[in-house]
Amino acid sequence: QVQLVESGGGLVQPGGSLRLSCAASRSIRGINAMGWYRQAPGKQRELVATIRSGSSTVTVTVYADSVKGRFTISRDNAKNTVYLQMNSLKPEDTAVYYCNVMTASGSALYGWGQGTQVTVSS
């Protein structure tokens, strides 16, 4: 099992940027797929970005339509960290953001950590 700790959230004005980090307790080199999720108040948790890679040199990223073109997911295997760069933030991006390892079927593998709060407001 791997423990994941999210950080980097905060309060930002609309149009601003944040970079979230997801630090793993062990090497993620052999983990094929990881994802960033978010949960807004009163709403279900949703998957916003996925990054798939592993022993292959090819990396595939997939985004929810609501963040496509604004968010970028990346991973640094040497630092055991997955990132989510968020640009052109909107008030509707306000949520608690979580990361997780993804199964082959696309569901989250582990339980949820504390996440990191992102608030977009003027």
ChimeraX attribute file (.defattr): number of C-alpha atoms within 10 A of each C-alpha:
attribute: neighborCount
match mode: 1-to-1
recipient: residues
	/A:1	8
	/A:2	13
	/A:3	15
	/A:4	24
	/A:5	19
	/A:6	24
	/A:7	18
	/A:8	16
	/A:9	18
	/A:10	14
	/A:11	14
	/A:12	18
	/A:13	14
	/A:14	17
	/A:15	14
	/A:16	14
	/A:17	17
	/A:18	18
	/A:19	16
	/A:20	24
	/A:21	24
	/A:22	25
	/A:23	21
	/A:24	19
	/A:25	13
	/A:26	13
	/A:27	14
	/A:28	22
	/A:29	15
	/A:30	10
	/A:31	15
	/A:32	17
	/A:33	21
	/A:34	25
	/A:35	27
	/A:36	26
	/A:37	19
	/A:38	22
	/A:39	18
	/A:40	17
	/A:41	9
	/A:42	6
	/A:43	9
	/A:44	9
	/A:45	15
	/A:46	14
	/A:47	20
	/A:48	22
	/A:49	23
	/A:50	24
	/A:51	22
	/A:52	18
	/A:53	17
	/A:54	15
	/A:55	10
	/A:56	8
	/A:57	7
	/A:58	8
	/A:59	14
	/A:60	12
	/A:61	15
	/A:62	15
	/A:63	19
	/A:64	13
	/A:65	10
	/A:66	11
	/A:67	17
	/A:68	12
	/A:69	12
	/A:70	15
	/A:71	20
	/A:72	19
	/A:73	23
	/A:74	20
	/A:75	20
	/A:76	12
	/A:77	15
	/A:78	9
	/A:79	13
	/A:80	16
	/A:81	20
	/A:82	24
	/A:83	21
	/A:84	23
	/A:85	14
	/A:86	20
	/A:87	17
	/A:88	15
	/A:89	22
	/A:90	19
	/A:91	15
	/A:92	12
	/A:93	20
	/A:94	20
	/A:95	21
	/A:96	19
	/A:97	28
	/A:98	27
	/A:99	32
	/A:100	26
	/A:101	24
	/A:102	20
	/A:103	14
	/A:104	10
	/A:105	7
	/A:106	13
	/A:107	12
	/A:108	19
	/A:109	14
	/A:110	15
	/A:111	9
	/A:112	13
	/A:113	14
	/A:114	13
	/A:115	21
	/A:116	21
	/A:117	21
	/A:118	23
	/A:119	21
	/A:120	20
	/A:121	16
	/A:122	9
